[in-house]
Amino acid sequence: MSDAVVGREYCQFDTFNVSCSTDGEVLLVDSAYYGRLSLGHCVTRDYGFVGCFVDVLNVVAGRCSGRRECVLPVPQLRQLVRQPCPDDLTTYLDAEYRCVPGRKTCRYHSFMCIK
């Protein structure tokens, strides 16, 4: 079983496309932020707006945690959350996830449980 946290930037037109390769494991999203967190792979220049971001863990985890695989195009986040930065600047998704033991998912009042 992996249980290793994987984190990376998913740029403006990328897709958060993740899966667990081991049978009996499901995704658990540990963190997810959308915006311009820092200079790096997706944002290479600071136009005075590095550090504008919003926590989107509830959106990403709600769509991905408890599943074996997940595909979430980053551009969809623009419609799902309030924009943390000026509209004309490049934004990206910074997410961390891991694969954990699990067989079945269930939902209770928008909370996810893994059995």
PyMOL commands that set and color helices and strands:
alter all, ss='L'
color gray80, all
select helices_A, chain A and resi 57-64+74-80
alter helices_A, ss='H'
color red, helices_A
select strands_A, chain A and resi 6-10+15-19+25-36+52-55+69-73+92-101+105-108+111-114
alter strands_A, ss='S'
color yellow, strands_A
deselect
rebuild
show_as cartoon
